[in-house]
Amino acid sequence: MLFSVIIPVFNRPGELRELLESLTKQTYTQFEVLVIEDGSREKADAVVNSFRDRLDIRYFFKPNSGQGFTRNYGFERARGDYFVIFDSDALVPDHYFAVVNEYIARDKLDAYGGPDKAHPDFTPIQRAISYSMTSPFTTGGIRGSKKNLGGTYHPRSFNMGLSRKVWETIGGYKLTRMGEDIEFAIRIIENGFRTGLIPDAFIYHKRRTDFGQFFRQLRFFGRARINISRYYPGELKLVHAIPALFTLFVFSIPLWALISPILFGLASGFLGLITLLILIDATRKEKSLKIGGLSVVAAFTQLIGYGIGFLSEGWKRIREPKEFRETGASIDYPS
């Protein structure tokens, strides 16, 4: 099987170099690489050229259109039997394609997703963010769990594959932002294709390098979940509102002190319990008290960032004209 690796890039030549370097070490080598530069100011053509003697690689530059449509650009030019999508801030273990090839052949998956992990060389903040994004305390573990909402696995585009038949049948991404990967996964499943998680097809995902960037990213994710409800109202589930409820709870704690010292004590105690559980779990998994403490900050940043985005976009959704609410049309708000 020939895999076509699609990598959208926007102003990340340094991170792309690390990703391409990891691809040169694959034990299964039947793949091509398509780097799609999405209107970057910091172009990566020189980085790509430096790998031409080690990878079957092609480089394309196009005007900026966002990740979803940039992946479509790659699909249209891919030669492979199976398309694999990576974010440019990923590192790929050397066993990745060998595992995927074996798993697809055995289970006949039309599309798959893989989890992400923290690389040993990641900074403490990166490791804390990675923990938060895969922790059951933040609902982040859903993406890498063997069970998923509704019993069907929804792949995510940071680490995802799909057969050429899927693309030829349903087309590419219809959204370029605001939950484009969620909408794409829903259409794959609705068209009867078989999806699944490949647990050993993990990548090392660097994500954001500070909590400010992480907060802005998660706020956008919260907005994206509401945007998906414009197209698929049934996909908005109670679990998606948990970060928003947590955010309202945290911000309401000072008010409890004015209402009742007892209620204030109970609320503060509950928040302290959550903090302790995250600290213990993260310290145990990361084998570092420092990373455990940073993981508490990351978890609260994730929950509150997502919650604020969810609430703000939800309020916009409520105030939209009736014709937008009834048709599921999207109003494109700036991030």
JOUR-V94410 format. One record per residue. N is the residue number from 1. RES is the residue in one small letter. SS is DSSP state (A for helix, B for strand, O for the rest). D_FIRST is the distance of its C-alpha to the first C-alpha in whole Angstrom. Layout:
n res ss d_first
N RES SS D_FIRST
N RES SS D_FIRST
This chain:
n res ss d_first
1 m O 0
2 l O 4
3 f B 6
4 s B 10
5 v B 13
6 i B 16
7 i B 19
8 p B 22
9 v B 25
10 f O 29
11 n O 31
12 r O 29
13 p A 29
14 g A 30
15 e A 27
16 l A 25
17 r A 25
18 e A 25
19 l A 22
20 l A 20
21 e A 22
22 s A 20
23 l A 17
24 t O 18
25 k O 18
26 q O 15
27 t O 14
28 y O 10
29 t O 10
30 q O 7
31 f B 8
32 e B 11
33 v B 14
34 l B 17
35 v B 20
36 i B 22
37 e B 26
38 d B 28
39 g O 31
40 s O 32
41 r O 35
42 e O 34
43 k O 31
44 a O 28
45 d A 28
46 a A 29
47 v A 27
48 v A 24
49 n A 25
50 s O 26
51 f O 22
52 r O 21
53 d O 22
54 r O 19
55 l O 17
56 d O 15
57 i B 17
58 r B 19
59 y B 22
60 f B 24
61 f B 27
62 k B 28
63 p O 32
64 n O 31
65 s O 30
66 g O 29
67 q A 26
68 g A 25
69 f A 25
70 t A 24
71 r A 20
72 n A 21
73 y A 21
74 g A 18
75 f A 16
76 e A 18
77 r A 17
78 a O 13
79 r O 11
80 g O 8
81 d O 6
82 y B 8
83 f B 11
84 v B 12
85 i B 16
86 f B 18
87 d O 22
88 s O 23
89 d O 25
90 a B 23
91 l B 22
92 v B 19
93 p O 19
94 d O 17
95 h O 16
96 y A 14
97 f A 10
98 a A 11
99 v A 13
100 v A 10
101 n A 7
102 e A 10
103 y A 12
104 i A 10
105 a A 9
106 r A 13
107 d A 15
108 k O 13
109 l O 13
110 d O 13
111 a B 14
112 y B 15
113 g B 18
114 g O 19
115 p O 22
116 d B 24
117 k B 26
118 a O 29
119 h O 28
120 p O 31
121 d O 32
122 f O 33
123 t O 36
124 p A 38
125 i A 38
126 q A 34
127 r A 34
128 a A 37
129 i A 35
130 s A 31
131 y A 34
132 s A 35
133 m A 32
134 t O 31
135 s O 34
136 p A 35
137 f A 39
138 t A 37
139 t O 35
140 g A 32
141 g A 30
142 i A 29
143 r A 26
144 g A 25
145 s O 27
146 k O 25
147 k O 28
148 n O 28
149 l A 31
150 g A 31
151 g A 29
152 t O 25
153 y O 23
154 h O 23
155 p O 21
156 r O 22
157 s O 21
158 f O 21
159 n B 18
160 m B 16
161 g B 13
162 l B 13
163 s B 11
164 r A 11
165 k A 14
166 v A 16
167 w A 16
168 e A 17
169 t A 20
170 i A 21
171 g O 21
172 g O 21
173 y O 24
174 k O 27
175 l O 29
176 t O 29
177 r O 31
178 m O 32
179 g O 30
180 e A 27
181 d A 24
182 i A 26
183 e A 27
184 f A 23
185 a A 23
186 i A 26
187 r A 24
188 i A 21
189 i A 23
190 e A 26
191 n O 23
192 g O 22
193 f O 19
194 r O 18
195 t B 18
196 g B 19
197 l B 19
198 i O 17
199 p O 20
200 d O 19
201 a O 16
202 f O 20
203 i B 21
204 y B 24
205 h B 25
206 k O 28
207 r O 30
208 r O 33
209 t O 36
210 d O 39
211 f A 40
212 g A 42
213 q A 38
214 f A 37
215 f A 40
216 r A 39
217 q A 35
218 l A 36
219 r A 39
220 f A 36
221 f A 34
222 g A 37
223 r A 38
224 a A 34
225 r A 35
226 i A 38
227 n A 36
228 i A 33
229 s A 36
230 r A 38
231 y A 35
232 y O 34
233 p A 37
234 g A 36
235 e A 34
236 l O 37
237 k O 37
238 l A 40
239 v A 38
240 h A 37
241 a A 41
242 i A 41
243 p A 41
244 a A 44
245 l A 46
246 f A 46
247 t A 47
248 l A 50
249 f A 51
250 v A 51
251 f A 53
252 s A 55
253 i A 56
254 p A 59
255 l A 60
256 w A 61
257 a A 63
258 l A 65
259 i A 65
260 s O 66
261 p A 65
262 i A 64
263 l A 61
264 f A 60
265 g A 60
266 l A 58
267 a A 56
268 s A 56
269 g A 55
270 f A 52
271 l A 51
272 g A 52
273 l A 50
274 i A 47
275 t A 47
276 l A 48
277 l A 45
278 i A 42
279 l A 44
280 i A 44
281 d A 40
282 a A 39
283 t A 41
284 r A 40
285 k A 36
286 e A 37
287 k O 40
288 s O 42
289 l A 45
290 k A 44
291 i A 41
292 g A 42
293 g A 45
294 l A 42
295 s A 40
296 v A 43
297 v A 43
298 a A 40
299 a A 40
300 f A 43
301 t A 41
302 q A 38
303 l A 40
304 i A 43
305 g A 41
306 y A 39
307 g A 42
308 i A 44
309 g A 41
310 f A 41
311 l A 45
312 s A 45
313 e A 42
314 g A 44
315 w A 47
316 k A 46
317 r A 44
318 i A 47
319 r A 49
320 e O 47
321 p O 49
322 k A 49
323 e A 47
324 f A 44
325 r A 44
326 e A 44
327 t A 41
328 g O 39
329 a O 39
330 s O 38
331 i O 41
332 d O 39
333 y O 41
334 p O 41
335 s O 39
